[in-house]
Amino acid sequence: MYNLVSWHFPYGMNADGTPKIEREMTPDEYSDYRKKTDEIYSQLKESIKTNTMTSLSCRAPVAINETSLPLIYQNSAKCESITYPCPEDKNRTMATSGSFPIVACSVLRYFGENVTLEALRDVAVFGNWHTTNGTWHHFIDVVLEAHGLQVRRLSDFQNAYHKTAEGGVIIALLKHELFPKSRGNSIVVITGFLNGKIRFYTPSSTRIKEMRIGTFMANTMVLWSVEK
């Protein structure tokens, strides 16, 4: 058994019991959110300094069923046709700024949820999740859990490896420096740990990509574990 270090976003409910999908938090909620996310990010960075990379490179390959993960790419006509408006740009589309709803849609469909990009766009716009530079990070926590999935933030890639082996899905947020042509940081879905490399799906590409484990780890800002 491995030591799971993780954090669950304090998923909110309205007074009538319906899911709270608005982005805004109270000052106390936001203070707790920042404290926990800063702590788990610090633990993640510390874990990368250890022998995690070497250990993962030597482990047996593990992967999800890539054929069951719907691949939605931002350069598609579908994404170009779906607006993702924000106050600064009413005509913006998912072709440039919709990677968080796109990844959420892909993961939800992987777990058998019947959702559309348009519906997730509506949630993002209604809940004020969108900004000029993208989508707020906890959109992933809230929207996936609202659809019945279990979402936790991980502080170690060993946990990500084991969760993948158990059939879970790992979502990662990568620093902008890795894909400088993208707008802001890049959100991706890890599809496997194979022979010293990590395979992953990103909406900004047109195919599944691979990257050396060390490079991927060094540029990771957030790790989400998603299970049914």
N, C-alpha and C positions, 0 to 999 in steps of 0.2 A: 504493500500500500504506500502511496506517495503522499507527501505532505502538501495539501492544497491550501495555498494562501490566496484568498480572493476577497472581493468586496461586492456586495449587492446594492445597486442603486435603490434608495428608499422610495420605491414606486408609490405614487400618491393616488388618492381617491377623492372624488368630490363628495359633498355632503349626502348626495342621493345614492352613493355607491358606484357611480359610473367612473370609468378611468379618467384620471386627470391628465390631459394631454397637452396642456399649455406649458410653454417653456418656462415661464416666470416662477421663481421660488421666493419664499419669504427670506429676509436677511439671515435668519437663523438657519434655514434650510441650505441656503447658498454657502454659508460659512462652514457648515458640516460637510457639504459636498466637496468644497475646495480642500478641506483638511484631509478627507479620506482619499481623494484622487491624487493629491500631492504626495501623500504617504505611500500609496501603492505604486506610483510612478517612481518614487525614490527607491523602493524595494526592487522594482523591475530593473532599474539602471544598475543597482548593486549586484543583482543576480547575474547580469551580463559580464561583470568583471571576474566572476568565478570561472570554474571549468565547465560551465553549462554548454558552451559552444562545442568543445571537444567531446563532451559526453553525448550530445545529440548527434554529432556527426558519426559516431560509432554505433548508434542504436539501429535496430531493425527498421526498415522503411514502414511508414504507416500513411494511410491516405483515406480520404472520403471517396465516395462514388461520384466522380466528376460528371458522369453522364446524367446524374440526378440533380445537378446544380444548374439552374437556368442561367445562362450567360447573357447579360444585357449590356450592350456596349454603347457608350455615349456618342459615338460617331454614327449611330444608326438613325435612319429616318424617323423611327418611333420616338427616340429621345428628342430629336430636333422639333418634333411636332407638339411636345408637351411643354407648356409654359411653366416656369418656376419663378414667378414674379416676386420681387422685393420692392420696398418703397423707392429705392434708387434706380431700379431697372424693371419696369413693368413688362417688358418684352423678353426678358431672359428665359432661356429654356433649359431643360435637363441635359442638353447636349454639352453644356459648359459648367453647370453648377449643381447637378442633381445626384452626385455620387452616393451620398448617404441614403436617400430614399431608394436609389437603384440597388444598392447592396442589401438594404432591408428587404426589398421585394424579392431578390434572388434567394436570400436565406429563408424567408417565410415560405416561398414556393418549394424549396428543398425539403422542408418539413411538412409539406402537404397542405399549407394554407392557401386558399384561393383569394389572392389579392391582386390588385392592379396598381400600376405606377401612378395612374391618375388619382386613385384613392389615397395613396401615401403622400402624393403631392398636396392633396387637399388638407391632410392632417398637418403637414409641415407649414402650410400657409395659414391655416386656421389657428394653430397653436403658436404661431410666431417663432418657429424654429429656424427660419432662414435669415441669413444676413447677406450683405454685399459679397462677403468672401466665402460663403458656404453655409453649412448647417451645424447647429450646436451638437456637441458630442453626445449628450445624453438622449438625443433622439433615438439612438440605437437601443439603449436600455429600456426606455419607456415604450416605444412602439412595438418592439419584439415581445416584451412581456405582456402588453395589452392584447396580443394575439395568442397568449397562452404558452409562450416559450420561457425557459429558465435562462436568465442572463446574469453572468457574473463577470467582473473585471479581474483579470489574473495578474499576479506580480512576478511570474516566473515562466520561462519557456518550457521547463520540464512539465509543468501543469498543462501547457498547451499541447505538448506532445501526447501526454496520457489521455487528455480529453479527446483528441483526434482519434486515438486508438480505440476509445470507447464509443465512437460514433457521433461525437459532438462536432460542432463547427466552431472554428476560431476566426474571429474578425480582428484585424490589426489596423491601427492608424499609423502611417509612415510619414516621416518628416518630408517636407517639401523638397529638400535638396536631392532626394532620390529621383524625383520626377519633376524637374524644374519647369517643364513646359505646362504642367498642370496648374490649375488655380488653387493655391493653398496646399495643405497636406493631403495625402492620398489614403483612402480607406480601401482595404482589400480583404479577400476571404482566403485563408490558408487552405489549400486542398491536400497538402501532403508534406511530410518530412522524408526526403529521399536522397540517400548517398551524399550527405553533406550539403544538400541544398533544400530550400523551401520552395514548393510550388504554390502559386497563388493566382487568384482571379482578381483583376482590377477593371472597373468599367472604362478606364481611359485607354486600355489596349484593345487589340482585336484577337487576342489569343491568351491562353494560360501562360504565365511567365514563370521563370525560375531564377533564384538568386542564392548566392552562397549564404549559409546560415549566419555567419558572423556579420556580414554586411546588413542583412535583414534585421537581425537583433539590434545592432548598434543604432539603427534608424527607427526603431519602434517607439511610439509614444504611448499607445494604449493597446491592451489585449482584452478582447471580450471572449468569453466562452458561452456558447449557445447550445442548449439541449431541449429536447421535447419534454 
